[in-house]
Amino acid sequence: MSEPVSVEEIKRAARERVQARLEMQGGEDMVLDGDPIEEIAAAHERHAMRVRATARTLKDVARFNYLGDTSEGRTATRNVRLSAVDHPESLYNAMMANADAAVRIAAHLREDKAELLGQEHQAQYEITNTRTAR
């Protein structure tokens, strides 16, 4: 049985791993690679794309895997199909709603970024004009 590890040792090891990763990336932050808002928006769009691809794999559930030619088999097949694809609250519809939400979040992030940049430019303009007016 191994010796228990102290919290301080865990923290030290984590700091060393983070530092090593930073050094490997040339001292850059692990997350930021350019515009952080665009990075987050792009991550949401990638998530949406992956979720949609996974959801599309559900379209054939209970279409090709028939559960038998008995009343129980047909009922089970229908119930599986209903919960996976056909019902308004099916797995497929829930996954597509998740993907749609991710795309909306990405769009809102970009809108917020544009609005913030506009406000920043307006403030800079006002500061510049206030200085020159004096």
Residue frames as a rotation matrix with the C-alpha (Angstrom) as fourth column:
MET 1
0.584 0.812 0.000 0.00
0.812 -0.584 0.000 0.00
0.000 0.000 -1.000 0.00
SER 2
-0.184 -0.668 0.721 1.32
0.634 -0.641 -0.433 3.42
0.751 0.377 0.542 -0.90
GLU 3
-0.662 -0.151 -0.734 1.88
0.696 -0.486 -0.528 6.29
-0.277 -0.861 0.427 1.47
PRO 4
0.510 0.860 -0.014 -0.83
0.810 -0.486 -0.328 8.98
-0.289 0.156 -0.945 1.61
VAL 5
-0.439 -0.604 0.665 0.03
0.803 -0.596 -0.011 12.11
0.403 0.529 0.747 -0.34
SER 6
-0.376 0.266 -0.887 -0.38
0.604 -0.655 -0.453 15.48
-0.702 -0.707 0.086 1.30
VAL 7
0.702 0.702 0.119 -2.44
0.596 -0.488 -0.638 18.25
-0.390 0.519 -0.761 -0.25
GLU 8
0.529 -0.576 -0.623 0.66
-0.441 -0.814 0.378 20.40
-0.725 0.075 -0.685 -0.53
GLU 9
-0.528 -0.735 0.426 2.43
-0.030 0.517 0.855 17.71
-0.849 0.439 -0.295 -2.56
ILE 10
0.013 0.634 0.773 -0.53
0.898 0.332 -0.288 17.49
-0.439 0.698 -0.566 -4.93
LYS 11
0.876 0.312 -0.368 -0.60
0.184 -0.921 -0.343 21.27
-0.446 0.233 -0.864 -5.35
ARG 12
0.084 -0.938 -0.335 3.17
-0.471 -0.334 0.816 21.36
-0.878 0.089 -0.470 -5.95
ALA 13
-0.556 -0.271 0.785 2.94
0.420 0.724 0.547 18.62
-0.717 0.635 -0.289 -8.58
ALA 14
0.432 0.794 0.428 0.05
0.831 -0.166 -0.531 20.43
-0.350 0.585 -0.731 -10.30
ARG 15
0.748 -0.219 -0.627 2.00
-0.220 -0.972 0.077 23.70
-0.626 0.080 -0.775 -10.38
GLU 16
-0.331 -0.938 0.100 4.99
-0.271 0.196 0.942 21.89
-0.904 0.285 -0.319 -11.89
ARG 17
-0.310 0.288 0.906 2.81
0.790 0.608 0.077 20.33
-0.529 0.740 -0.416 -14.61
VAL 18
0.787 0.614 -0.049 1.24
0.510 -0.694 -0.508 23.71
-0.347 0.375 -0.860 -15.43
GLN 19
0.441 -0.705 -0.556 4.66
-0.455 -0.709 0.538 25.35
-0.774 0.015 -0.633 -15.56
ALA 20
-0.524 -0.642 0.559 6.01
0.124 0.592 0.796 22.59
-0.842 0.487 -0.230 -17.79
ARG 21
0.125 0.669 0.733 3.06
0.922 0.195 -0.334 23.00
-0.366 0.717 -0.593 -20.13
LEU 22
0.878 0.170 -0.448 3.58
0.082 -0.975 -0.208 26.76
-0.472 0.146 -0.870 -20.24
GLU 23
-0.008 -0.970 -0.242 7.27
-0.452 -0.213 0.867 26.31
-0.892 0.116 -0.436 -21.04
MET 24
-0.442 -0.101 0.891 6.42
0.558 0.747 0.362 23.80
-0.703 0.657 -0.274 -23.75
GLN 25
0.449 0.712 0.539 4.11
0.886 -0.276 -0.373 26.39
-0.116 0.645 -0.755 -25.35
GLY 26
-0.283 -0.678 0.679 6.75
0.726 -0.613 -0.311 29.08
0.627 0.405 0.666 -25.23
GLY 27
-0.914 -0.132 -0.384 5.42
0.386 -0.571 -0.724 30.80
-0.124 -0.810 0.573 -22.12
GLU 28
-0.644 0.746 0.170 1.99
-0.411 -0.525 0.745 31.46
0.645 0.410 0.645 -23.58
ASP 29
-0.355 0.662 0.660 -1.16
-0.834 0.094 -0.543 31.01
-0.422 -0.744 0.519 -21.57
MET 30
-0.843 -0.001 0.537 -2.60
0.090 0.985 0.144 27.49
-0.530 0.170 -0.831 -21.92
VAL 31
-0.005 0.972 0.235 -6.02
0.640 0.184 -0.746 28.70
-0.769 0.146 -0.623 -23.04
LEU 32
0.612 0.343 -0.713 -5.60
-0.136 -0.843 -0.521 31.89
-0.779 0.415 -0.469 -24.98
ASP 33
-0.435 -0.671 0.600 -4.45
0.656 0.220 0.722 31.72
-0.617 0.708 0.345 -28.56
GLY 34
-0.741 0.206 0.639 -5.52
0.427 -0.591 0.685 34.98
0.518 0.780 0.350 -30.05
ASP 35
-0.490 0.668 0.561 -8.94
-0.645 -0.710 0.282 36.42
0.587 -0.223 0.778 -29.29
PRO 36
-0.980 0.039 0.196 -10.36
-0.119 0.675 -0.728 34.69
-0.161 -0.736 -0.657 -26.18
ILE 37
-0.159 0.987 -0.024 -14.00
-0.551 -0.109 -0.827 35.45
-0.819 -0.118 0.561 -27.00
GLU 38
0.226 0.182 -0.957 -13.58
-0.959 0.213 -0.186 34.04
0.170 0.960 0.223 -30.50
GLU 39
-0.766 -0.556 -0.323 -11.87
-0.470 0.827 -0.309 30.96
0.438 -0.085 -0.895 -29.05
ILE 40
-0.764 0.541 0.353 -14.83
-0.141 0.393 -0.908 30.31
-0.630 -0.744 -0.224 -26.75
ALA 41
0.184 0.856 -0.483 -17.34
-0.767 -0.182 -0.615 30.93
-0.615 0.484 0.623 -29.55
ALA 42
-0.080 -0.298 -0.951 -15.44
-0.878 0.473 -0.075 28.55
0.473 0.829 -0.300 -31.84
ALA 43
-0.962 -0.255 0.096 -15.38
-0.266 0.805 -0.531 25.93
0.058 -0.537 -0.842 -29.06
HIS 44
-0.298 0.933 0.203 -19.17
-0.359 0.087 -0.929 26.19
-0.884 -0.350 0.309 -28.78
GLU 45
0.355 0.419 -0.836 -19.52
-0.920 -0.001 -0.391 25.72
-0.164 0.908 0.385 -32.53
ARG 46
-0.552 -0.594 -0.586 -17.22
-0.647 0.748 -0.149 22.68
0.526 0.297 -0.797 -32.47
HIS 47
-0.858 0.308 0.410 -19.31
-0.193 0.546 -0.815 21.26
-0.475 -0.779 -0.409 -29.64
ALA 48
0.115 0.966 -0.232 -22.49
-0.634 -0.108 -0.766 21.82
-0.765 0.234 0.600 -31.65
MET 49
0.088 -0.150 -0.985 -20.98
-0.952 0.278 -0.128 20.12
0.293 0.949 -0.119 -34.69
ARG 50
-0.856 -0.474 -0.206 -19.95
-0.383 0.850 -0.362 17.06
0.346 -0.231 -0.909 -32.64
VAL 51
-0.627 0.694 0.354 -23.30
-0.227 0.272 -0.935 16.81
-0.746 -0.666 -0.013 -30.88
ARG 52
0.282 0.744 -0.606 -25.17
-0.842 -0.111 -0.528 17.01
-0.460 0.659 0.595 -34.20
ALA 53
-0.257 -0.450 -0.855 -22.95
-0.802 0.593 -0.071 14.30
0.539 0.668 -0.513 -35.69
THR 54
-0.989 -0.088 0.123 -23.63
-0.146 0.758 -0.636 12.07
-0.037 -0.646 -0.762 -32.70
ALA 55
-0.291 0.955 0.064 -27.36
-0.447 -0.076 -0.891 12.79
-0.846 -0.288 0.449 -32.81
ARG 56
0.117 0.327 -0.938 -27.51
-0.993 0.057 -0.104 11.80
0.019 0.943 0.331 -36.48
THR 57
-0.793 -0.442 -0.419 -26.24
-0.440 0.892 -0.108 8.34
0.422 0.099 -0.901 -35.52
LEU 58
-0.750 0.572 0.334 -29.47
-0.135 0.362 -0.922 7.87
-0.648 -0.737 -0.194 -33.54
LYS 59
-0.250 0.721 -0.646 -31.65
-0.932 -0.359 -0.041 8.22
-0.262 0.592 0.762 -36.64
ASP 60
-0.226 0.114 -0.967 -31.36
-0.607 0.760 0.231 4.50
0.762 0.639 -0.102 -37.41
VAL 61
-0.915 -0.082 0.396 -32.09
-0.386 0.471 -0.793 3.28
-0.121 -0.878 -0.463 -33.87
ALA 62
-0.352 0.775 0.526 -34.83
-0.042 0.548 -0.836 0.63
-0.935 -0.316 -0.160 -33.93
ARG 63
0.415 0.427 -0.804 -34.97
-0.838 -0.166 -0.520 0.81
-0.356 0.889 0.289 -37.71
PHE 64
0.117 -0.484 -0.867 -32.37
-0.691 0.588 -0.421 -1.89
0.714 0.648 -0.265 -38.35
ASN 65
-0.903 -0.426 -0.065 -32.24
-0.239 0.620 -0.748 -3.55
0.358 -0.659 -0.661 -34.93
TYR 66
0.039 0.997 -0.068 -35.72
-0.668 0.077 0.740 -5.03
0.743 0.016 0.669 -34.85
LEU 67
-0.603 -0.331 0.726 -36.43
-0.798 0.264 -0.542 -6.76
-0.012 -0.906 -0.423 -31.50
GLY 68
-0.914 0.182 0.363 -38.57
0.127 0.977 -0.169 -9.62
-0.386 -0.108 -0.916 -32.73
ASP 69
-0.707 0.691 -0.151 -41.77
-0.359 -0.167 0.918 -10.48
0.610 0.703 0.366 -34.54
THR 70
-0.382 0.644 -0.663 -43.92
0.879 0.474 -0.046 -10.81
0.285 -0.601 -0.747 -31.43
SER 71
0.620 0.660 0.423 -46.19
0.474 -0.745 0.469 -8.25
0.625 -0.091 -0.775 -29.87
GLU 72
0.776 -0.407 -0.483 -43.57
0.383 -0.305 0.872 -7.68
-0.502 -0.861 -0.081 -27.13
GLY 73
-0.227 -0.925 0.306 -40.78
0.829 -0.018 0.558 -7.33
-0.511 0.381 0.771 -29.71
ARG 74
-0.136 0.263 0.955 -42.73
0.775 -0.572 0.268 -4.87
0.617 0.777 -0.126 -31.84
THR 75
0.873 0.488 0.002 -43.75
0.358 -0.642 0.678 -2.89
0.332 -0.591 -0.735 -28.75
ALA 76
0.473 -0.780 -0.409 -40.17
0.528 -0.120 0.840 -2.79
-0.705 -0.614 0.356 -27.45
THR 77
-0.399 -0.612 0.683 -38.89
0.913 -0.195 0.359 -1.73
-0.087 0.767 0.636 -30.87
ARG 78
0.246 0.597 0.764 -41.49
0.607 -0.709 0.359 1.03
0.756 0.375 -0.536 -31.05
ASN 79
0.941 0.118 -0.318 -40.69
0.335 -0.469 0.817 2.24
-0.052 -0.875 -0.481 -27.51
VAL 80
0.050 -0.991 -0.122 -36.96
0.729 -0.047 0.683 2.31
-0.683 -0.123 0.720 -28.22
ARG 81
-0.392 -0.149 0.908 -37.55
0.862 -0.404 0.306 4.21
0.321 0.903 0.287 -31.45
LEU 82
0.602 0.722 0.342 -39.91
0.511 -0.677 0.530 6.62
0.614 -0.144 -0.776 -29.70
SER 83
0.853 -0.273 -0.445 -37.50
0.324 -0.391 0.861 7.44
-0.409 -0.879 -0.245 -26.86
ALA 84
-0.118 -0.987 0.108 -34.45
0.706 -0.007 0.708 7.66
-0.698 0.160 0.698 -29.11
VAL 85
-0.875 -0.330 0.353 -35.82
0.475 -0.449 0.757 9.55
-0.092 0.830 0.550 -32.12
ASP 86
-0.463 0.748 0.476 -39.53
0.608 -0.122 0.784 10.12
0.644 0.653 -0.399 -32.62
HIS 87
0.359 0.649 -0.671 -40.78
0.933 -0.237 0.270 11.65
0.016 -0.723 -0.690 -29.36
PRO 88
0.730 -0.049 0.682 -40.60
0.126 -0.971 -0.205 15.46
0.672 0.236 -0.702 -28.99
GLU 89
0.644 -0.523 0.558 -38.39
-0.761 -0.366 0.536 14.90
-0.076 -0.769 -0.634 -25.92
SER 90
0.958 -0.283 -0.046 -36.32
0.265 0.936 -0.229 12.10
0.108 0.207 0.972 -27.48
LEU 91
0.298 -0.938 -0.179 -32.56
0.551 0.016 0.835 11.78
-0.780 -0.347 0.521 -27.19
TYR 92
-0.254 -0.375 0.891 -32.20
0.964 -0.168 0.204 12.99
0.073 0.912 0.405 -30.77
ASN 93
0.470 0.531 0.705 -34.30
0.501 -0.818 0.282 16.12
0.726 0.221 -0.651 -30.20
ALA 94
0.928 -0.182 -0.324 -32.57
0.234 -0.390 0.891 16.86
-0.288 -0.903 -0.319 -26.89
MET 95
0.005 -0.993 0.119 -29.15
0.740 0.084 0.668 16.59
-0.673 0.084 0.735 -28.53
MET 96
-0.185 -0.023 0.983 -30.19
0.877 -0.454 0.155 18.81
0.443 0.891 0.104 -31.43
ALA 97
0.835 0.497 0.236 -31.56
0.313 -0.781 0.541 21.38
0.453 -0.378 -0.808 -28.96
ASN 98
0.610 -0.703 -0.366 -28.22
0.419 -0.105 0.902 21.27
-0.672 -0.704 0.230 -27.13
ALA 99
-0.318 -0.742 0.591 -26.38
0.909 -0.060 0.413 21.89
-0.271 0.668 0.693 -30.40
ASP 100
0.222 0.489 0.844 -28.72
0.681 -0.697 0.225 24.76
0.698 0.524 -0.487 -31.31
ALA 101
0.965 0.118 -0.233 -28.12
0.258 -0.571 0.779 26.32
-0.041 -0.812 -0.582 -27.88
ALA 102
0.178 -0.977 -0.120 -24.36
0.655 0.027 0.755 26.08
-0.735 -0.213 0.644 -28.36
VAL 103
-0.342 -0.247 0.907 -24.61
0.903 -0.355 0.244 27.87
0.261 0.902 0.344 -31.71
ARG 104
0.630 0.632 0.451 -26.78
0.441 -0.770 0.461 30.58
0.639 -0.092 -0.764 -30.14
ILE 105
0.776 -0.421 -0.471 -24.25
0.392 -0.264 0.881 31.03
-0.495 -0.868 -0.040 -27.33
ALA 106
-0.249 -0.905 0.344 -21.47
0.865 -0.048 0.500 31.42
-0.436 0.422 0.795 -29.90
ALA 107
-0.078 0.300 0.951 -23.50
0.749 -0.612 0.255 34.04
0.658 0.732 -0.177 -31.76
HIS 108
0.897 0.442 -0.005 -24.29
0.317 -0.636 0.704 35.92
0.308 -0.633 -0.710 -28.54
LEU 109
0.385 -0.841 -0.380 -20.62
0.639 -0.054 0.767 35.89
-0.666 -0.538 0.516 -27.56
ARG 110
-0.473 -0.575 0.668 -19.70
0.881 -0.300 0.365 37.44
-0.010 0.762 0.648 -30.89
GLU 111
0.315 0.666 0.676 -22.48
0.553 -0.708 0.439 40.03
0.771 0.236 -0.591 -30.59
ASP 112
0.911 -0.005 -0.413 -21.34
0.380 -0.381 0.842 40.93
-0.162 -0.924 -0.345 -27.08
LYS 113
-0.050 -0.999 -0.017 -17.77
0.811 -0.050 0.582 41.22
-0.582 0.015 0.813 -28.30
ALA 114
-0.343 -0.031 0.939 -18.81
0.801 -0.532 0.275 43.56
0.491 0.846 0.208 -31.12
GLU 115
0.695 0.666 0.273 -20.85
0.387 -0.666 0.638 45.66
0.606 -0.338 -0.720 -28.71
LEU 116
0.697 -0.506 -0.508 -17.96
0.508 -0.152 0.848 45.88
-0.506 -0.849 0.151 -26.24
LEU 117
-0.352 -0.859 0.372 -15.55
0.887 -0.180 0.425 46.85
-0.298 0.479 0.825 -28.98
GLY 118
0.004 0.453 0.892 -17.98
0.660 -0.671 0.338 49.50
0.752 0.587 -0.301 -30.18
GLN 119
0.932 0.342 -0.122 -18.29
0.299 -0.532 0.792 50.91
0.206 -0.775 -0.598 -26.68
GLU 120
0.318 -0.899 -0.302 -14.52
0.691 0.001 0.723 50.81
-0.649 -0.439 0.621 -26.27
HIS 121
-0.444 -0.461 0.769 -14.00
0.881 -0.382 0.280 52.69
0.165 0.801 0.575 -29.52
GLN 122
0.422 0.684 0.595 -16.67
0.465 -0.727 0.506 55.23
0.779 0.063 -0.624 -28.56
ALA 123
0.888 -0.132 -0.441 -15.04
0.390 -0.295 0.872 55.78
-0.245 -0.946 -0.211 -25.17
GLN 124
-0.113 -0.991 0.071 -11.63
0.841 -0.057 0.538 56.16
-0.529 0.121 0.840 -26.81
TYR 125
-0.221 0.126 0.967 -13.10
0.771 -0.585 0.252 58.69
0.598 0.801 0.033 -29.26
GLU 126
0.781 0.594 0.193 -14.68
0.328 -0.652 0.684 60.67
0.532 -0.471 -0.704 -26.42
ILE 127
0.602 -0.644 -0.472 -11.45
0.558 -0.084 0.826 60.64
-0.572 -0.760 0.309 -24.42
THR 128
-0.358 -0.779 0.514 -9.47
0.916 -0.187 0.356 61.80
-0.181 0.598 0.781 -27.44
ASN 129
-0.023 0.439 0.898 -11.93
0.591 -0.719 0.366 64.60
0.806 0.539 -0.243 -28.25
THR 130
0.907 0.319 -0.275 -12.09
0.399 -0.437 0.806 65.71
0.137 -0.841 -0.523 -24.61
ARG 131
0.207 -0.923 -0.325 -8.30
0.729 -0.076 0.680 66.04
-0.653 -0.378 0.657 -24.51
THR 132
-0.539 -0.455 0.709 -8.09
0.835 -0.400 0.378 68.01
0.112 0.796 0.596 -27.76
ALA 133
0.366 0.774 0.517 -10.92
0.610 -0.619 0.494 70.35
0.703 0.135 -0.699 -26.74
ARG 134
0.747 -0.091 -0.658 -9.00
0.589 -0.368 0.720 71.59
-0.308 -0.925 -0.221 -23.71
